[in-house]
Amino acid sequence: MSFEYNDETFKKIQNVELEMLKEVDRICRKYDIIYELDGGTLLGAVRYGGFIPWDDDIDIRMLRKDYDKFCEVCQNEFGDKYFWQTYHTDSGYRWEYGRVLKNNTKFFRSDHEMIKSRNGIFLDIFPCDNMPEKGFSKSIFNLRSFIARKIGYSVVGARYEKNILKKLAYKLLALIPMRLVAKEYDKLSQKYAGIETKYVRTTGWHWKQESKGYLRSWLTDYEEIKFEDMVAFAPKDTDGFLRYMYGDDYMTPPPVDKRKPQHLATLIEFGEE
């Protein structure tokens, strides 16, 4: 099937993702799991009461303890409709964070065709791990996170990186088995597990604030917020969180030419309606 990224298809993607968020919300409420809208999803809730009109995904965050509990219960709750994708459930998956896939759908991301993992329209869930507040230990923790993330990305960089030296580095990193990267992510998640640190981060995500860390209180002090036709969870200090991520003018939309989806695809199929 040929794919055209038109307004109708874009709205269908958002509707499928909203359906997935409702299912995640149902499970979290049932098992007392705390989650919060993250990034552009939270920004959209504050600025528009739902999706940013040109946003093509949903992101949420959880502290590690809630993420682990979600991992334990979600697949039985999902049944045959959704698949919980992590590096433990899909040997071809190369990212540290989990992903809810809708079965019988397809979403082939541009420039990611070499990744041999299960595929579908998705919702990302970012686990947040304890991290040092400052000093050499924080630098080492962030460096280990950076290297693990780059190994996961290496198969993409080995093909599409334009800088010759970086391309060579990616080709070398691509020789490292993902099972070793998975072990490293597991070690990082447990490194400071027994300490209630002031800051937390997702070790497998590249957003610039990750290395600085997010206040733990942003993930423990929460409130409900409207998102489209449902109610989801958000940091109680939503303003502080969004200022930290996007700056003081986060309510100002970008120029028209920057209002584009982030996950361009070569093929999207919605499966059975």
PyMOL commands that set and color helices and strands:
alter all, ss='L'
color gray80, all
select helices_A, chain A and resi 7-30+39-48+64-78+135-160+164-173+178-191+217-220+238-246+256-258
alter helices_A, ss='H'
color red, helices_A
select strands_A, chain A and resi 36-37+59-63+82-85+98-102+106-109+122-131+199-201+214-215+222-227+230-235+265-269
alter strands_A, ss='S'
color yellow, strands_A
deselect
rebuild
show_as cartoon
